[in-house]
Amino acid sequence: MKLLSVNAGSSSLKFRLYEMPEETLLMKGMFERIGLEGSSYSIRIGEEKQGSLIELKDHNDAVKLLLEQLIENGVVQSLDEIEAVGHRVVHGGNKYSKSVEINDRVLMEIEAISPLAPLHNPAAVKGIHAFLKNMPNAKMVACFDTAFHQTMDEATYLYPVPYEWYVKYDVRKYGFHGLSHKFITEKMTEMLGKKPNLIICHIGNGGSVTAVKEGLCIDTSMGFTPNAGIMMGTRSGDIDYSLISYVMKKEERNLEWIDNQLNKASGLEGIAGMSDLRDLDRAFEANEQKALLAIEMYTNKIVDYIAKYYVKLGGIVDAICFTAGGGENDDIIRGETLKKLYPLGILLDSAKNKEAIVRKGVEGIITTEDSKIPVYVLATDEELMIARDTYDVVEK
C-alpha cells in the first residue's frame, strides 16, 4: 500500500510517500513560504534532489504541485495508487486517544479544538481540505500529537484550579510530541522484548520528558500548551504565573506581548541570546559565561523531570532515552545532564556519548555496563509513526 505522511504548518507542508507495510520511503519533500513571497518546493527521490522557487498561493497549490511531481517523476502512474494520507494534527483534545479516519464529524471536532492549538490545528485543517479536494478517493487519517498521553490518570492531568475550568473549558494537561514518544516506546518495546518502563527525553528546540510505564504514558512535562515543562530553545517552560502580571505592569504591555516573550524570547534565547544548541555548544566550549549559565539551567530542568519520573516509576526504569535533534546529536547536553544523575546510579561512558551522533548513523547506549539504568541515544521518526498509524487504521 502506498500512503502519504503529511505535516502541514501555517505556511509549510512536509510530506513523505511510503510503501507499507515494508516502510519503504519512495519520496519526500517540503513546500515552504506558502502564501508568502519567495515560496518554494524541494523534493528528494533516492539520492536525486530537485526543487525551485514557485508561486504557491495556498495549501491547495502545494498539494496540486506535490501530486503532479509524483506522476511526473514516475513515482506513481496514477493517484489512485495512493490509498491513504496520514495527517499530523497537534491537538486532539479530550476526544482522541488514537489515530482515526477523518470524516465530517472528526474534521468538525478538529476545527472545534482549534482554540487549544491556534497556530497548529487550523494549518492541519487547511492541509486536510487540500488533500480531500485533490484526492477524493484516498482515505484520510488524523494522527494526534496529544493522543499518546491520553493514558495519564485524572490526578496527573488535572491542574489544582477550579474544577469547573476543566468541565467548561477543557483546562488540563495534554502533553505534546506524542508521535515521537510513541515511536521511541515502540522501538524500545521491540528492542527489549517487553512493554518497558521508560523515561524519554525529546530534546530539540522544543523539548519534553515523558514517563512510560509498561508501554503507556503516565506523565509528561508539557501541559495545557507546549510552553510548560523544561526550559526550551525560546520557551520558558515552568514559571511562577505571578511574574506575568508583574512584568506586564512594569513594562506597561498587554497579554499578547508577554505571551510572545515567554514563547519566542525566553528559554535558552532569553538567558544566552541564542536558541540553536550548536551555537550554544560552541559558546559553552569557549567558556562564555551566559552559555555556561544557560546549559547549567537547561540540564537542571531536564534532570528535575528525570528524577521526578524515576520516583513515579517506583525506581524501576528499564531505560532513559534521548531523542530528537538535540537528544540525538548533542553530546554536551547529554553529558552534562547525566553527570547530575549519578545519585541514581547512572554512570556516563564519555567515549560512547561522544560517538553517539544520529546524523552520523550512530545510535546506542552511552552509559557504562555497571550503570544502574542504561541510557540510549535513539533516532525518532514522527513521519514514519504517522505512516504506521495510518496503515493500521486503513487496514482495520
N, C-alpha and C positions, 0 to 999 in steps of 0.2 A: 504493500500500500504506500502510495506517495502522499505526503502531507506537508503542509507549511506550518512552521512555528513562527509566530509574529509577535513583535513588541512595538506597539505604536505609542509615540510620545506626541506632545502638542505640536511639534514641528519636525518630527522624525519618524522613521519606520524602519525597524530592523527585521530581517527575516532569514530563515533557513528552510531549505527544502530537504526532506529526509525520505529515504526508502525505509519503511518499517515493516516488520519488527527488527530488521537487520541493523537499524540505526545508522545506515549509510548516508553520509552527507553528500548531497548532489549539487547544491548551490547555496550560496549565502550572499548577503549584501545589506546595504544601508542606503536609505534616502534621507537627505539632510536639508534643513532650512526650508521645509515645506511651507508654502505660503509666504515666504520671505524672499528678499533679493539674494541672489547668489545660490539658489537651490541647486542640488547636485545629487548624483547617484553613483554608487560603486558596487560592483558585483564580483564574485570570485567563483570560478568553476575549476576545481582541482587546483593547479598552480597558476592558472590563467586569470589575470585581473583585467577588468575594464571598467569604464565609467567616464562621466563628463559632467560639465555644468549644463543644466537644462531647466526650463521653467516648470515648476510644479506648483500649481495654484492651490491645490488642496490634496488631501489624502487619496481621493479618488484618482487624481492624476498619477500619484505614486503607484497605486495598485495596478492601474492600467499598464503603466510602463513596466512594472515588475512582470506581469503576466506576458506581455509582449516579448520581454527578454527571455523568458523561459522557453517560448516557442522558437524565437529566432536563433537561439543558441543550441537548439535541438535537445534540450534537457527533457522536454515532453513534446509529444506530437500533437496532443490535444489537451485542453484544460480539464476535460473530463477524467484524465488520468489522476488528477489530484482529488482525492476523496474527502479530505478534511483540512480545516485550518484551525489551529490552536492559537488562541489569543491570550496574551498575558493581561490580566486585569488586576490592578494593585489591590483594590478593596472589595471584599465580598461581604462586609458587614457581619451581622449575626447569622445570615441566611445560609452561607455556603461553607461547608467543611470539606468539600472535594470539588474537583473539576466537573462541569456539567455541559451538556449540549445546549446551545443557545436557541431559544425560541422567543416568541414575542414577550412572554412573561418574564423570562430571565433578562432580556435586554431592558425591559422597563425597570426591573429591580436594580440592575447595574446603574442605570441613569438615576434612580431614586437615591442610591447610596452615594452619588457624586459629591454631596456636601462634605462627606467624610474624607474624600480624596480629590479636592477640586482641581489639582494640577494633573492628575493621572487618569481617573475614570472617564472624564469627558474625552480625552485623547483616545482611550481604548474604544469607546463607543464610535468615534469617527472611523477608526480602523475597521471595526466590525461592519458598519454600514457600507463602507467602500468595498469590502470583500463580498458582502451579501449581494451588492449590486452587480459586481463583475463575475462572481462565481456562484450563481444561484443554485447549482446542483451539488455543491460541496456542503458537507456538514460543518457547522461552526461550533467550536467548543471554547468555553471560558475557563481559564486556569488562573485561580486566585492566589495572590501572594500572601493573603491572610489565612488561607484555608488550613495549612499545616498546623497552625497554632490554635485551632478551634478545640483541641483536646484539653486545653487548660481548664482547671476546675473553677467554679464560681468564686471561691475565696481568693484565687490568684488573679482572675481577670477583672474583678470589680475594684473600683477605687473607693477609698473611705470618704466619700462625698455623699450628699443626699441621694438616697436610693432612687428617688423619682427621676433624677437626671438620666439614670440608666433606662428606666421604663419609658420616659418621654422622648429622650434624645439619643439613646444608644451610646451613652458615655461609658466606656470601659476600655480595658487594654485589648488591643487586637494583635499587635505584632506584625512584622513585615519580613521581607527576604525569605518568605516561606518556601518558595520553589527551590532556593539554594539549600536551605536547611533540610528539606525533604530529600533532595538529591544526595547530599552527604550522608544522611541517615540510611538511605537505601544502599549506598556504596559500602558503608561500614557493616551493614547487615550481611551483605554478600561476603565481605572480606572476613568477618568474624564468625559467620555461620550461625548467628543468633540475633534476636532483637536486642540491640545493645543499649546500655546507659552511656550517654554521650554529653559532652559539653562542646558545642560547636561555636567557633568564633569566626563570624563572617566579617572580615576586616577589609574595608575599601574606603572610598570617600564617605560613604555611609557605612555604618557598622552596627552589628547586633550580635548578641550572645544568646544562645538557646540551650536549655536543659532538656534532654531527651531521656525518658525512662521507658525501657523495653520497647523502643522504637517509636514512642509517641511523645509529642511536645508536652511538657508540664509547666514550662515557664520560658519567657523570652524578655529581652531587655527593652525592646521598643514597645511603645504603648498605644495610646489613642491615636497618636501620629508617629511618623518616623523620627521625630525630634527628641524622643525620650531615650533613656538608656545611657550608653557610653558616650564620651566625647567623640566627635567625628571630624571630618575634614573641615566643614564650615558650620556644622550644627553643634549647639551647646551640649545636648544630652541633658541629663537630670540637673535641675537647678531649683533653688528656693523660689517659688512662684511670686513671693512678695517683692522681689527685686524688679519685676516687670513694671508695676505701678510706680515704684520708687524712681526708676530711671526715666520713665515716661514723664513724670512731673519735673524732674531735674532738667531734662532735655527739652521739655515742652513739645513733646512729639505725640503722635497718635499710635493706635494699636498696630496699624499696618507697618509703621516704621520699626517698632520693637520686634514684631514678628519677622521682618526681613533681617534684622540684626541677629536674631537668635538662630535663624535658619541658614543665612548666607554669609555672615561676617563673624561667626563665633568659632568654637572648637579650635582646631589647630591654627586656622586662619587668624582667629582672634588673638591667640597667645603668641604665635611665632610669625604671623604675617605671611604664611604660606600653608596651603592645604594639600599639595601633592606630596605624598610620602617620599618620593625620590628626591625632591628638593630638600625636604626635611632631613632625610638621612645624610645628605651631603653637608648640610649645616651642622648636624649633630657630630659628624666626624671631624669637622673643622672647629669643634668646641665652641660654637656660638651659643651664648647663654640662653637666648629665648628658645632656641631649638632644643637645648638640653632640658629646659623647663617644660616645654610642650610635650616632649616624649616621656618625661617623668610623670606628668599628669595623665597623659593618654594611656600609658601602660598601667598606671594605678587604677584607672577606671575599669580596664579590661580585667585586671586581677580581682577587683572588688566583686565583679559578677561571677567570675570563675569560682571564687571562694564561696560565694553565696550558693551557687548551684551545686557545688561539691557537698555542702551540708544538706541541701534539699534532696539530693540523690542518696542521702544516708552514707556518704563516703564510699559508695560502690559505683565507681566510674570506670568503664571499660576503655575509654579513650577521650582525650581532648583533641579536637580537630581545628586546624587553622585553614581557612579557605578565603576565596575572593581575592581581588588584586593585591592587597597588602598582605593578607594572610598567606597567600601562595608564594609571594616573591620577596617579602621584606624580612630578611633575617635579623635586622637590627630590632625591629618592633617585637618579633617573636622572642628573640634572645633576652631583651630587657624585661619582657613580660614573664618569661619562665624563670628567670633569676629570682623573681619575687615570690615564686610559688614553691620554693624549697621546703617551707614548713609542711607542705602536703606530701613531701617525699618525691617531688618531681625534680629530676636531675637532667639538665640540659647536656647534650653532646654537641659542643660548639662546632666541631668539624662537620657533622651531619647537618646541622642547622644552616651552615654556610653553603653547603652543597644543594640543599633542597630549594630549588627555584623552578616553579612550574613552567614558566615561559621558556626554560631551557630543557623541559621534558623530564625534570627530576622531582618526584614526589617521595613520600616515605616518612619513617619515624625519625624524629630529631632528638629523642631522649636516649639515655644510656640503658643498658639491659637491666640494671638494678633499679631503675626509676619505678616508683610505686604505680604511676599511671603513664602509659605510653602517650606521646604527643605526636599526632600525624599532621603532615602538610599534604593537602589533597586539592586537586582541581575540582571546582564546581562547574556545572553546566546547566544554567536555567533554561536555555533554549531546548536542550535535549529533554529536560524534565517536562517541559510543555508538550514536546512531541510524544513522550511516553504516555502522559496523562491523556492526551488527545486520542492516541491509538487505543488505549484501554476503554475510553468512553465509547468510541465508534464501534469497537469490536463487541462490546456488551449490548 
